[in-house]
């Protein structure tokens, strides 16, 4: 769902705002970039993906906290 909304934003960016997005900031496992590339919102621009390491780090820390909470030491 989120990916569909972002793809739609790229497809409508020229008509709604008069802009073309050249870059997308996303986490490493995001499928949004592929959806945008497949939809080809702009013929002359290949949208570049920038990996957000802060997002990756936050997810990693959250997973570690979950493991710690669910691990029972005897």
N, C-alpha and C positions, 0 to 999 in steps of 0.2 A: 504494500500500500504506500509506504513512504517513498519507495523507489518510483512508483507511478506518478506521484505528486511532483517529485523533483524533475522527472522526465518531461512532464507537462509544462513545468515552469521554463525549461530550456526551449521547448517547442514554441511557446508563446512569448518569449522574451522580446522579440523584435516588434511584434504587433502591439504588445502591452506597454513596453517600456523603451523601445527603440535601442536596445542593447543586445550584444552577443556575448555570452559567457565563454571565455577561452579556457578557463580552469575550473576544476571541481575539487574541493577539499573533502576527503572521505577517509574512513578507516580502511585498513589493508584488505579486509575480506568483504568489502562492499560490492554488491552486484549492480549498483546504480550506474557506475561508469560504463559497464557493458551495455546496459539498456539505453543510455544516452548515445553511445557510439552507434548502436544498431538503428536508432531512430533518425540519425543524421539530421539534427536540427538546423545545421548550417552547412551548406555545400563546401564552402571554402575554408572552414575552420575545423580542425581535429581537436576536440576538447581533451585537454590534458588533465590527468588525475594527479593530485598532490596528496600523498599519504599523511594523515594527521597522526603524528607519533604520540601526542598528548592523549588522544582518544584511545589509542592502542594501550598506552601505559595505564590509563584509568581502568579499562576493561580488565587488564591483567591483575591490577591490585584488587579489583572487586572479586575476581575469581579466587584469588588467594584468600581473601577474607571469608568467602563462602566455604572454602575447604577447611579453614581453621575453625569455623563455627560448627561444621558438621563432623569434625574429627573428635572422637572421644578417646582420651588417653586413660589408661588404667594403671 
